[in-house]
């Protein structure tokens, strides 16, 4: 399986964000996106996920299910944690499993240190706990491609270690990952892409 971006160009509000970006990632490989705010890191991740349309170029997943888009093969973890506040932590995990076709395995709560909070409504969790709960989706619903936009935001040192181990396990199993960050994620990335930035917002 191979994720390929071929000369993709993106603009927002008529202004260019980036032009002619190309990369290729095979199974087990990863890409780190770096650059200042406004460089286009979030826009590129959203483009790969199919949430933003490219002005030019293509993104393909060679070896994937031809009936599915690249986005349907992917997890996108963005700035919003996308947890349902009225559901407990365990119910959020079960929901993702049922809705996205995963296992709903609440063992993911153990991985991110949330087992003791399984019965607490997500709306009562701290920012760091909500981020850890959002990351549980990576484990309970298998996807080949992980698109991680500043995934360590609000995480303490122990949780960052759990995230690094989870991503490393995903890659060791033949997965593909692209992440943006302003700090060290504790992961040995296969490739780095530095974006200079031309547009507003990252």
N, C-alpha and C positions, 0 to 999 in steps of 0.2 A: 504494500500500500504506500502511496506517495502523494503528499499534498504539494501542489504546484501553483504558485502565483506568477503569472506571466504579464509583465509590463502593466500592472494595474495603476490607474490614475483616479484620484478622488478629489472632489471639490465640495465646498459647503457654502451656500449662499452666493454662488457664483465666483468664489475665491478658491484658488488651488490649495489643497492641503498637502498632497504629495503627488509626484509624477513618476511613472515608469518603474514601479517597484516590482522586483522579481526575486523569488526564492524557491527552493525545493527542499522538502523534508520527507525523508523516508521513515518507515516504521522504526520507532525507538529514538528518533531524533527530536531536537527541540530548538526553538529560536527565541532569543531574548531581544525585545524591542527597547531601545533606549532613546533618549532625547528629551529636550525641555518641554514644558507645557506648551501646547500649540503645535507640537511636531507631527501629530497625526497618529499617535500610537493607538488611541481608542478607536479612531476612525478606521484604521487598518484592521484591527481585530473585529470590529462590527462588519466590515466589508467581507472578511473571510466567513463570518457567521451568516452572511446573507441579510443582515439588518440594514446595510447601506449599499446602495447600488454603485458600481464602478462606472466612471465616465468612459473608461477604456480599459482593455485588458481582461483577463479571465483568471478565475480561481477554480481549480479542479482537484478532485480526489481520485487519483488513479488507483484502480483496484477496489473501489468502494461499490456499494449497491447502486446500479445505474438508475434505479427507480427513486433514489433519494438525492436531495441536494447536499452540498457540502455542509450547510447549516444543520441538516437533519442527522449528520454523522458527528456533530460537535456539541460540546458544552461551552456556553459563553457565561463566564462569571464576571459581571461588570461591577460598577460602583454601587449599584443598588443590590441589596442582599436578596430580594425577591422571596422573602419568607412571609407566610400568612400569620399575622399576629394573633388571630383568634384561635388558631390551632396550637396544640402543644408541640414541643420539639419533635417528639416521636410521631405525632400525627403529620407534621410536615414531611418527615422522611417517608412515611407510608404513602402520603399523597403523591410525592414525586415518583415513587416506585410504581404506583398504579397508573398515573397519568402518562408517564414517559416510558413505560415499559421496562422498568428495572425490577430489582429484587425487593426493594423496600426494606432492606436489611438494616435494622436499627443498630447493628454492630458499628455502623459508621459513627454513631454518637460516642462510642468508646474511643475511637481513633482520635476524635477531636475534643475529648475530655468533657462531653456533655451528658454522659449516661445518668448522672445524678440529677440532671435537669430535664429528663425525658418527659415528665408530666407537667412541666411549667409552660404556660402559654408563651409563645414566641414574642408576643408584644411586650412582655415583662423582662426580656433578656437585655443585657447590656449590648453596646455596639460590637464589642469583640465577640460575645457569645452568638450574636446574630450572624456575624461573618463566618464563624466556625460552623454554624448550622447550615448556612448557604453552601459551604464547601463540602458538606456531607453528600450533596447531590452528585458530586464527582464519583463517589464510591458506590452509591445505591443504584445508579443508572449508568450502565456501561456505554461509553462513547469513545470512538477512536481518536478524535481530535479534541483537545482541551485548549480553550482560548481564555486566558486569565489576565484580566485588566487590574493591575495593582492588587493582587490577591491577598497580600499580607497586611493591608491597611487594617488598623485596629487590633491586630494580633499581638499577643505577648511573645516572648522568646520561645516558650514551650510550644505554643501553637504554631509558630513559624517553623519549628523543627518538624512538627506533625505534617504540616503542609509540604515541606521539602521531601519528607519520606514518602508521602502519598504520590507526589508527582514523579519521584524517582521510580517507584513501583510501577506506575502507569507506563513509563518509558521502557522499563525493563521487560514489560509484557508486550511490547510492540506498539504502544500508543505514540501519538504525536502531540506535542505541546508548544504553544506560543504564549509568551507572557510579557507583559510590560511592567516595569518597575522603576522607581527612583532609588531603590536600595538593594541590598544583597538578599536574594531569596534562598541562598544556601544550596543551589542546584548548579551542577556543571552543564551548562548549555552547549549544544553542538555548534550553534551559530549565533552571531550577534548582528543585529541590523540597527544602525544608528540613523535616526530620522532627524533631519535638520529643522523641518517645519516651515510652513509658509502661511498657514491659516489660523483662525481663532479657535482656541480650545484644543485639547489633546484627543 
